[in-house]
């Protein structure tokens, strides 16, 4: 399982509909809204809390 970097929901990589590539890595999203937010500002969601 991957973790959606926006909402932190678990996402199954095998069935994920929404993905994005950033700096050579694939990220998985639970919904198109999360993907859109991530693509707008990826660094905001990749920062450690």
PDBQT receptor file of N, H, CA, C and O in Angstrom, charges set to zero:
ATOM      1  N   UNK A   1       0.824  -1.184   0.000  1.00  0.00    +0.000 N 
ATOM      2  CA  UNK A   1       0.000   0.000   0.000  1.00  0.00    +0.000 C 
ATOM      3  C   UNK A   1       0.872   1.252   0.000  1.00  0.00    +0.000 C 
ATOM      4  O   UNK A   1       1.910   1.323   0.657  1.00  0.00    +0.000 OA
ATOM      5  N   UNK A   2       0.412   2.214  -0.750  1.00  0.00    +0.000 N 
ATOM      6  H   UNK A   2      -0.431   2.156  -1.285  1.00  0.00    +0.000 HD
ATOM      7  CA  UNK A   2       1.049   3.525  -0.757  1.00  0.00    +0.000 C 
ATOM      8  C   UNK A   2       0.174   4.464   0.074  1.00  0.00    +0.000 C 
ATOM      9  O   UNK A   2      -0.978   4.154   0.378  1.00  0.00    +0.000 OA
ATOM     10  N   UNK A   3       0.733   5.596   0.430  1.00  0.00    +0.000 N 
ATOM     11  H   UNK A   3       1.668   5.848   0.184  1.00  0.00    +0.000 HD
ATOM     12  CA  UNK A   3      -0.017   6.599   1.185  1.00  0.00    +0.000 C 
ATOM     13  C   UNK A   3      -0.185   7.840   0.310  1.00  0.00    +0.000 C 
ATOM     14  O   UNK A   3       0.790   8.396  -0.198  1.00  0.00    +0.000 OA
ATOM     15  N   UNK A   4      -1.416   8.255   0.146  1.00  0.00    +0.000 N 
ATOM     16  H   UNK A   4      -2.208   7.804   0.558  1.00  0.00    +0.000 HD
ATOM     17  CA  UNK A   4      -1.706   9.500  -0.585  1.00  0.00    +0.000 C 
ATOM     18  C   UNK A   4      -1.005  10.633   0.156  1.00  0.00    +0.000 C 
ATOM     19  O   UNK A   4      -1.299  10.864   1.329  1.00  0.00    +0.000 OA
ATOM     20  N   UNK A   5      -0.077  11.353  -0.501  1.00  0.00    +0.000 N 
ATOM     21  H   UNK A   5       0.162  11.165  -1.454  1.00  0.00    +0.000 HD
ATOM     22  CA  UNK A   5       0.672  12.396   0.206  1.00  0.00    +0.000 C 
ATOM     23  C   UNK A   5      -0.180  13.602   0.607  1.00  0.00    +0.000 C 
ATOM     24  O   UNK A   5       0.252  14.418   1.422  1.00  0.00    +0.000 OA
ATOM     25  N   UNK A   6      -1.366  13.719   0.052  1.00  0.00    +0.000 N 
ATOM     26  H   UNK A   6      -1.716  13.056  -0.610  1.00  0.00    +0.000 HD
ATOM     27  CA  UNK A   6      -2.221  14.874   0.360  1.00  0.00    +0.000 C 
ATOM     28  C   UNK A   6      -3.094  14.592   1.573  1.00  0.00    +0.000 C 
ATOM     29  O   UNK A   6      -3.060  15.346   2.546  1.00  0.00    +0.000 OA
ATOM     30  N   UNK A   7      -3.881  13.510   1.528  1.00  0.00    +0.000 N 
ATOM     31  H   UNK A   7      -3.909  12.898   0.738  1.00  0.00    +0.000 HD
ATOM     32  CA  UNK A   7      -4.831  13.242   2.616  1.00  0.00    +0.000 C 
ATOM     33  C   UNK A   7      -4.380  12.127   3.549  1.00  0.00    +0.000 C 
ATOM     34  O   UNK A   7      -5.033  11.854   4.556  1.00  0.00    +0.000 OA
ATOM     35  N   UNK A   8      -3.244  11.471   3.212  1.00  0.00    +0.000 N 
ATOM     36  H   UNK A   8      -2.713  11.693   2.394  1.00  0.00    +0.000 HD
ATOM     37  CA  UNK A   8      -2.640  10.396   4.023  1.00  0.00    +0.000 C 
ATOM     38  C   UNK A   8      -3.475   9.109   4.034  1.00  0.00    +0.000 C 
ATOM     39  O   UNK A   8      -3.278   8.262   4.905  1.00  0.00    +0.000 OA
ATOM     40  N   UNK A   9      -4.381   8.952   3.103  1.00  0.00    +0.000 N 
ATOM     41  H   UNK A   9      -4.540   9.640   2.395  1.00  0.00    +0.000 HD
ATOM     42  CA  UNK A   9      -5.189   7.737   2.991  1.00  0.00    +0.000 C 
ATOM     43  C   UNK A   9      -4.361   6.639   2.323  1.00  0.00    +0.000 C 
ATOM     44  O   UNK A   9      -3.535   6.927   1.457  1.00  0.00    +0.000 OA
ATOM     45  N   UNK A  10      -4.578   5.383   2.721  1.00  0.00    +0.000 N 
ATOM     46  H   UNK A  10      -5.249   5.150   3.425  1.00  0.00    +0.000 HD
ATOM     47  CA  UNK A  10      -3.905   4.258   2.079  1.00  0.00    +0.000 C 
ATOM     48  C   UNK A  10      -4.474   4.068   0.677  1.00  0.00    +0.000 C 
ATOM     49  O   UNK A  10      -5.685   4.140   0.469  1.00  0.00    +0.000 OA
ATOM     50  N   UNK A  11      -3.571   3.820  -0.290  1.00  0.00    +0.000 N 
ATOM     51  H   UNK A  11      -2.587   3.761  -0.120  1.00  0.00    +0.000 HD
ATOM     52  CA  UNK A  11      -3.973   3.621  -1.680  1.00  0.00    +0.000 C 
ATOM     53  C   UNK A  11      -3.273   2.371  -2.205  1.00  0.00    +0.000 C 
ATOM     54  O   UNK A  11      -2.059   2.224  -2.063  1.00  0.00    +0.000 OA
ATOM     55  N   UNK A  12      -4.045   1.473  -2.812  1.00  0.00    +0.000 N 
ATOM     56  H   UNK A  12      -5.031   1.591  -2.928  1.00  0.00    +0.000 HD
ATOM     57  CA  UNK A  12      -3.487   0.255  -3.396  1.00  0.00    +0.000 C 
ATOM     58  C   UNK A  12      -2.838   0.615  -4.738  1.00  0.00    +0.000 C 
ATOM     59  O   UNK A  12      -3.515   1.057  -5.665  1.00  0.00    +0.000 OA
ATOM     60  N   UNK A  13      -1.525   0.421  -4.827  1.00  0.00    +0.000 N 
ATOM     61  H   UNK A  13      -0.975   0.061  -4.073  1.00  0.00    +0.000 HD
ATOM     62  CA  UNK A  13      -0.816   0.801  -6.064  1.00  0.00    +0.000 C 
ATOM     63  C   UNK A  13      -1.337   0.041  -7.280  1.00  0.00    +0.000 C 
ATOM     64  O   UNK A  13      -1.356   0.581  -8.386  1.00  0.00    +0.000 OA
ATOM     65  N   UNK A  14      -1.758  -1.199  -7.084  1.00  0.00    +0.000 N 
ATOM     66  H   UNK A  14      -1.743  -1.638  -6.186  1.00  0.00    +0.000 HD
ATOM     67  CA  UNK A  14      -2.205  -2.035  -8.204  1.00  0.00    +0.000 C 
ATOM     68  C   UNK A  14      -3.507  -1.545  -8.825  1.00  0.00    +0.000 C 
ATOM     69  O   UNK A  14      -3.737  -1.762 -10.015  1.00  0.00    +0.000 OA
ATOM     70  N   UNK A  15      -4.352  -0.895  -8.054  1.00  0.00    +0.000 N 
ATOM     71  H   UNK A  15      -4.164  -0.718  -7.088  1.00  0.00    +0.000 HD
ATOM     72  CA  UNK A  15      -5.645  -0.465  -8.587  1.00  0.00    +0.000 C 
ATOM     73  C   UNK A  15      -5.817   1.057  -8.564  1.00  0.00    +0.000 C 
ATOM     74  O   UNK A  15      -6.905   1.553  -8.853  1.00  0.00    +0.000 OA
ATOM     75  N   UNK A  16      -4.784   1.789  -8.233  1.00  0.00    +0.000 N 
ATOM     76  H   UNK A  16      -3.899   1.386  -7.998  1.00  0.00    +0.000 HD
ATOM     77  CA  UNK A  16      -4.890   3.248  -8.155  1.00  0.00    +0.000 C 
ATOM     78  C   UNK A  16      -5.186   3.853  -9.521  1.00  0.00    +0.000 C 
ATOM     79  O   UNK A  16      -4.506   3.548 -10.501  1.00  0.00    +0.000 OA
ATOM     80  N   UNK A  17      -6.197   4.709  -9.584  1.00  0.00    +0.000 N 
ATOM     81  H   UNK A  17      -6.749   4.957  -8.788  1.00  0.00    +0.000 HD
ATOM     82  CA  UNK A  17      -6.562   5.384 -10.833  1.00  0.00    +0.000 C 
ATOM     83  C   UNK A  17      -5.760   6.658 -11.041  1.00  0.00    +0.000 C 
ATOM     84  O   UNK A  17      -5.553   7.094 -12.173  1.00  0.00    +0.000 OA
ATOM     85  N   UNK A  18      -5.309   7.252  -9.940  1.00  0.00    +0.000 N 
ATOM     86  H   UNK A  18      -5.477   6.897  -9.020  1.00  0.00    +0.000 HD
ATOM     87  CA  UNK A  18      -4.677   8.568 -10.030  1.00  0.00    +0.000 C 
ATOM     88  C   UNK A  18      -3.235   8.487  -9.551  1.00  0.00    +0.000 C 
ATOM     89  O   UNK A  18      -2.963   8.158  -8.396  1.00  0.00    +0.000 OA
ATOM     90  N   UNK A  19      -2.332   8.789 -10.447  1.00  0.00    +0.000 N 
ATOM     91  H   UNK A  19      -2.552   9.056 -11.385  1.00  0.00    +0.000 HD
ATOM     92  CA  UNK A  19      -0.909   8.775 -10.107  1.00  0.00    +0.000 C 
ATOM     93  C   UNK A  19      -0.251  10.022 -10.677  1.00  0.00    +0.000 C 
ATOM     94  O   UNK A  19      -0.782  10.667 -11.581  1.00  0.00    +0.000 OA
ATOM     95  N   UNK A  20       0.901  10.343 -10.137  1.00  0.00    +0.000 N 
ATOM     96  H   UNK A  20       1.332   9.819  -9.403  1.00  0.00    +0.000 HD
ATOM     97  CA  UNK A  20       1.700  11.448 -10.661  1.00  0.00    +0.000 C 
ATOM     98  C   UNK A  20       3.167  11.111 -10.459  1.00  0.00    +0.000 C 
ATOM     99  O   UNK A  20       3.541  10.470  -9.477  1.00  0.00    +0.000 OA
ATOM    100  N   UNK A  21       3.978  11.545 -11.386  1.00  0.00    +0.000 N 
ATOM    101  H   UNK A  21       3.674  12.066 -12.184  1.00  0.00    +0.000 HD
ATOM    102  CA  UNK A  21       5.424  11.378 -11.291  1.00  0.00    +0.000 C 
ATOM    103  C   UNK A  21       6.015  12.702 -10.816  1.00  0.00    +0.000 C 
ATOM    104  O   UNK A  21       5.656  13.777 -11.297  1.00  0.00    +0.000 OA
ATOM    105  N   UNK A  22       6.928  12.592  -9.862  1.00  0.00    +0.000 N 
ATOM    106  H   UNK A  22       7.220  11.719  -9.472  1.00  0.00    +0.000 HD
ATOM    107  CA  UNK A  22       7.625  13.794  -9.398  1.00  0.00    +0.000 C 
ATOM    108  C   UNK A  22       9.023  13.404  -8.981  1.00  0.00    +0.000 C 
ATOM    109  O   UNK A  22       9.195  12.543  -8.117  1.00  0.00    +0.000 OA
ATOM    110  N   UNK A  23      10.008  14.013  -9.570  1.00  0.00    +0.000 N 
ATOM    111  H   UNK A  23       9.868  14.712 -10.271  1.00  0.00    +0.000 HD
ATOM    112  CA  UNK A  23      11.416  13.758  -9.296  1.00  0.00    +0.000 C 
ATOM    113  C   UNK A  23      11.736  12.267  -9.357  1.00  0.00    +0.000 C 
ATOM    114  O   UNK A  23      12.433  11.735  -8.493  1.00  0.00    +0.000 OA
ATOM    115  N   UNK A  24      11.222  11.602 -10.384  1.00  0.00    +0.000 N 
ATOM    116  H   UNK A  24      10.656  12.034 -11.086  1.00  0.00    +0.000 HD
ATOM    117  CA  UNK A  24      11.537  10.202 -10.628  1.00  0.00    +0.000 C 
ATOM    118  C   UNK A  24      10.798   9.204  -9.764  1.00  0.00    +0.000 C 
ATOM    119  O   UNK A  24      11.104   8.013  -9.800  1.00  0.00    +0.000 OA
ATOM    120  N   UNK A  25       9.841   9.660  -8.995  1.00  0.00    +0.000 N 
ATOM    121  H   UNK A  25       9.592  10.628  -8.966  1.00  0.00    +0.000 HD
ATOM    122  CA  UNK A  25       9.089   8.774  -8.115  1.00  0.00    +0.000 C 
ATOM    123  C   UNK A  25       7.600   8.866  -8.455  1.00  0.00    +0.000 C 
ATOM    124  O   UNK A  25       7.099   9.927  -8.827  1.00  0.00    +0.000 OA
ATOM    125  N   UNK A  26       6.901   7.731  -8.319  1.00  0.00    +0.000 N 
ATOM    126  H   UNK A  26       7.308   6.869  -8.016  1.00  0.00    +0.000 HD
ATOM    127  CA  UNK A  26       5.467   7.706  -8.575  1.00  0.00    +0.000 C 
ATOM    128  C   UNK A  26       4.719   7.877  -7.259  1.00  0.00    +0.000 C 
ATOM    129  O   UNK A  26       5.030   7.222  -6.265  1.00  0.00    +0.000 OA
ATOM    130  N   UNK A  27       3.730   8.766  -7.266  1.00  0.00    +0.000 N 
ATOM    131  H   UNK A  27       3.478   9.298  -8.074  1.00  0.00    +0.000 HD
ATOM    132  CA  UNK A  27       2.864   8.994  -6.102  1.00  0.00    +0.000 C 
ATOM    133  C   UNK A  27       1.448   8.570  -6.466  1.00  0.00    +0.000 C 
ATOM    134  O   UNK A  27       1.013   8.731  -7.607  1.00  0.00    +0.000 OA
ATOM    135  N   UNK A  28       0.738   8.030  -5.489  1.00  0.00    +0.000 N 
ATOM    136  H   UNK A  28       1.092   7.899  -4.563  1.00  0.00    +0.000 HD
ATOM    137  CA  UNK A  28      -0.604   7.485  -5.707  1.00  0.00    +0.000 C 
ATOM    138  C   UNK A  28      -1.609   8.299  -4.905  1.00  0.00    +0.000 C 
ATOM    139  O   UNK A  28      -1.340   8.734  -3.785  1.00  0.00    +0.000 OA
ATOM    140  N   UNK A  29      -2.795   8.495  -5.522  1.00  0.00    +0.000 N 
ATOM    141  H   UNK A  29      -3.014   8.141  -6.432  1.00  0.00    +0.000 HD
ATOM    142  CA  UNK A  29      -3.817   9.342  -4.911  1.00  0.00    +0.000 C 
ATOM    143  C   UNK A  29      -5.152   8.616  -4.858  1.00  0.00    +0.000 C 
ATOM    144  O   UNK A  29      -5.454   7.764  -5.694  1.00  0.00    +0.000 OA
ATOM    145  N   UNK A  30      -5.946   8.979  -3.849  1.00  0.00    +0.000 N 
ATOM    146  H   UNK A  30      -5.700   9.671  -3.170  1.00  0.00    +0.000 HD
ATOM    147  CA  UNK A  30      -7.256   8.344  -3.683  1.00  0.00    +0.000 C 
ATOM    148  C   UNK A  30      -8.312   8.984  -4.575  1.00  0.00    +0.000 C 
ATOM    149  O   UNK A  30      -9.328   8.359  -4.878  1.00  0.00    +0.000 OA
ATOM    150  N   UNK A  31      -8.081  10.219  -4.996  1.00  0.00    +0.000 N 
ATOM    151  H   UNK A  31      -7.255  10.727  -4.750  1.00  0.00    +0.000 HD
ATOM    152  CA  UNK A  31      -9.092  10.952  -5.758  1.00  0.00    +0.000 C 
ATOM    153  C   UNK A  31      -8.414  11.986  -6.660  1.00  0.00    +0.000 C 
ATOM    154  O   UNK A  31      -7.277  12.386  -6.411  1.00  0.00    +0.000 OA
ATOM    155  N   UNK A  32      -9.121  12.414  -7.708  1.00  0.00    +0.000 N 
ATOM    156  H   UNK A  32     -10.045  12.089  -7.911  1.00  0.00    +0.000 HD
ATOM    157  CA  UNK A  32      -8.527  13.402  -8.616  1.00  0.00    +0.000 C 
ATOM    158  C   UNK A  32      -8.221  14.728  -7.933  1.00  0.00    +0.000 C 
ATOM    159  O   UNK A  32      -7.288  15.426  -8.330  1.00  0.00    +0.000 OA
ATOM    160  N   UNK A  33      -8.994  15.081  -6.915  1.00  0.00    +0.000 N 
ATOM    161  H   UNK A  33      -9.752  14.514  -6.593  1.00  0.00    +0.000 HD
ATOM    162  CA  UNK A  33      -8.746  16.336  -6.194  1.00  0.00    +0.000 C 
ATOM    163  C   UNK A  33      -7.407  16.319  -5.491  1.00  0.00    +0.000 C 
ATOM    164  O   UNK A  33      -6.694  17.322  -5.490  1.00  0.00    +0.000 OA
ATOM    165  N   UNK A  34      -7.052  15.187  -4.891  1.00  0.00    +0.000 N 
ATOM    166  H   UNK A  34      -7.631  14.371  -4.893  1.00  0.00    +0.000 HD
ATOM    167  CA  UNK A  34      -5.752  15.071  -4.221  1.00  0.00    +0.000 C 
ATOM    168  C   UNK A  34      -4.621  15.169  -5.238  1.00  0.00    +0.000 C 
ATOM    169  O   UNK A  34      -3.616  15.835  -4.986  1.00  0.00    +0.000 OA
ATOM    170  N   UNK A  35      -4.777  14.518  -6.373  1.00  0.00    +0.000 N 
ATOM    171  H   UNK A  35      -5.593  13.977  -6.577  1.00  0.00    +0.000 HD
ATOM    172  CA  UNK A  35      -3.758  14.588  -7.423  1.00  0.00    +0.000 C 
ATOM    173  C   UNK A  35      -3.567  16.030  -7.891  1.00  0.00    +0.000 C 
ATOM    174  O   UNK A  35      -2.437  16.489  -8.059  1.00  0.00    +0.000 OA
ATOM    175  N   UNK A  36      -4.658  16.728  -8.097  1.00  0.00    +0.000 N 
ATOM    176  H   UNK A  36      -5.576  16.354  -7.961  1.00  0.00    +0.000 HD
ATOM    177  CA  UNK A  36      -4.598  18.109  -8.575  1.00  0.00    +0.000 C 
ATOM    178  C   UNK A  36      -3.875  19.009  -7.565  1.00  0.00    +0.000 C 
ATOM    179  O   UNK A  36      -3.043  19.832  -7.946  1.00  0.00    +0.000 OA
ATOM    180  N   UNK A  37      -4.195  18.848  -6.281  1.00  0.00    +0.000 N 
ATOM    181  H   UNK A  37      -4.871  18.179  -5.971  1.00  0.00    +0.000 HD
ATOM    182  CA  UNK A  37      -3.531  19.646  -5.253  1.00  0.00    +0.000 C 
ATOM    183  C   UNK A  37      -2.034  19.347  -5.212  1.00  0.00    +0.000 C 
ATOM    184  O   UNK A  37      -1.213  20.256  -5.086  1.00  0.00    +0.000 OA
ATOM    185  N   UNK A  38      -1.688  18.065  -5.318  1.00  0.00    +0.000 N 
ATOM    186  H   UNK A  38      -2.355  17.326  -5.420  1.00  0.00    +0.000 HD
ATOM    187  CA  UNK A  38      -0.280  17.673  -5.288  1.00  0.00    +0.000 C 
ATOM    188  C   UNK A  38       0.473  18.277  -6.471  1.00  0.00    +0.000 C 
ATOM    189  O   UNK A  38       1.563  18.824  -6.304  1.00  0.00    +0.000 OA
ATOM    190  N   UNK A  39      -0.106  18.179  -7.659  1.00  0.00    +0.000 N 
ATOM    191  H   UNK A  39      -0.992  17.736  -7.794  1.00  0.00    +0.000 HD
ATOM    192  CA  UNK A  39       0.571  18.676  -8.855  1.00  0.00    +0.000 C 
ATOM    193  C   UNK A  39       0.741  20.202  -8.819  1.00  0.00    +0.000 C 
ATOM    194  O   UNK A  39       1.666  20.739  -9.428  1.00  0.00    +0.000 OA
ATOM    195  N   UNK A  40      -0.130  20.877  -8.120  1.00  0.00    +0.000 N 
ATOM    196  H   UNK A  40      -0.881  20.441  -7.625  1.00  0.00    +0.000 HD
ATOM    197  CA  UNK A  40      -0.046  22.331  -8.006  1.00  0.00    +0.000 C 
ATOM    198  C   UNK A  40       1.166  22.747  -7.171  1.00  0.00    +0.000 C 
ATOM    199  O   UNK A  40       1.813  23.749  -7.476  1.00  0.00    +0.000 OA
ATOM    200  N   UNK A  41       1.483  21.973  -6.104  1.00  0.00    +0.000 N 
ATOM    201  H   UNK A  41       0.958  21.159  -5.856  1.00  0.00    +0.000 HD
ATOM    202  CA  UNK A  41       2.602  22.317  -5.222  1.00  0.00    +0.000 C 
ATOM    203  C   UNK A  41       3.108  21.058  -4.515  1.00  0.00    +0.000 C 
ATOM    204  O   UNK A  41       2.836  20.872  -3.329  1.00  0.00    +0.000 OA
ATOM    205  N   UNK A  42       3.838  20.195  -5.220  1.00  0.00    +0.000 N 
ATOM    206  H   UNK A  42       4.059  20.346  -6.183  1.00  0.00    +0.000 HD
ATOM    207  CA  UNK A  42       4.281  18.916  -4.629  1.00  0.00    +0.000 C 
ATOM    208  C   UNK A  42       5.093  19.077  -3.358  1.00  0.00    +0.000 C 
ATOM    209  O   UNK A  42       4.917  18.306  -2.415  1.00  0.00    +0.000 OA
ATOM    210  N   UNK A  43       5.960  20.043  -3.314  1.00  0.00    +0.000 N 
ATOM    211  H   UNK A  43       6.102  20.670  -4.080  1.00  0.00    +0.000 HD
ATOM    212  CA  UNK A  43       6.830  20.208  -2.143  1.00  0.00    +0.000 C 
ATOM    213  C   UNK A  43       6.032  20.463  -0.861  1.00  0.00    +0.000 C 
ATOM    214  O   UNK A  43       6.473  20.087   0.225  1.00  0.00    +0.000 OA
ATOM    215  N   UNK A  44       4.881  21.087  -0.978  1.00  0.00    +0.000 N 
ATOM    216  H   UNK A  44       4.523  21.392  -1.861  1.00  0.00    +0.000 HD
ATOM    217  CA  UNK A  44       4.054  21.357   0.202  1.00  0.00    +0.000 C 
ATOM    218  C   UNK A  44       3.586  20.065   0.865  1.00  0.00    +0.000 C 
ATOM    219  O   UNK A  44       3.361  20.029   2.075  1.00  0.00    +0.000 OA
ATOM    220  N   UNK A  45       3.439  18.999   0.066  1.00  0.00    +0.000 N 
ATOM    221  H   UNK A  45       3.622  19.028  -0.916  1.00  0.00    +0.000 HD
ATOM    222  CA  UNK A  45       2.934  17.730   0.602  1.00  0.00    +0.000 C 
ATOM    223  C   UNK A  45       4.036  16.733   0.920  1.00  0.00    +0.000 C 
ATOM    224  O   UNK A  45       3.777  15.697   1.531  1.00  0.00    +0.000 OA
ATOM    225  N   UNK A  46       5.250  17.031   0.516  1.00  0.00    +0.000 N 
ATOM    226  H   UNK A  46       5.461  17.873   0.019  1.00  0.00    +0.000 HD
ATOM    227  CA  UNK A  46       6.358  16.112   0.759  1.00  0.00    +0.000 C 
ATOM    228  C   UNK A  46       7.204  16.522   1.952  1.00  0.00    +0.000 C 
ATOM    229  O   UNK A  46       8.130  15.803   2.328  1.00  0.00    +0.000 OA
ATOM    230  N   UNK A  47       6.906  17.650   2.543  1.00  0.00    +0.000 N 
ATOM    231  H   UNK A  47       6.154  18.234   2.237  1.00  0.00    +0.000 HD
ATOM    232  CA  UNK A  47       7.638  18.091   3.728  1.00  0.00    +0.000 C 
ATOM    233  C   UNK A  47       7.290  17.198   4.907  1.00  0.00    +0.000 C 
ATOM    234  O   UNK A  47       6.150  16.759   5.063  1.00  0.00    +0.000 OA
ATOM    235  N   UNK A  48       8.282  16.943   5.720  1.00  0.00    +0.000 N 
ATOM    236  H   UNK A  48       9.208  17.300   5.593  1.00  0.00    +0.000 HD
ATOM    237  CA  UNK A  48       8.043  16.175   6.942  1.00  0.00    +0.000 C 
ATOM    238  C   UNK A  48       7.284  17.061   7.934  1.00  0.00    +0.000 C 
ATOM    239  O   UNK A  48       7.558  18.258   8.022  1.00  0.00    +0.000 OA
ATOM    240  N   UNK A  49       6.339  16.491   8.676  1.00  0.00    +0.000 N 
ATOM    241  H   UNK A  49       6.116  15.519   8.605  1.00  0.00    +0.000 HD
ATOM    242  CA  UNK A  49       5.583  17.309   9.643  1.00  0.00    +0.000 C 
ATOM    243  C   UNK A  49       6.456  17.803  10.777  1.00  0.00    +0.000 C 
ATOM    244  O   UNK A  49       5.974  18.501  11.669  1.00  0.00    +0.000 OA
TER     245      UNK A  49
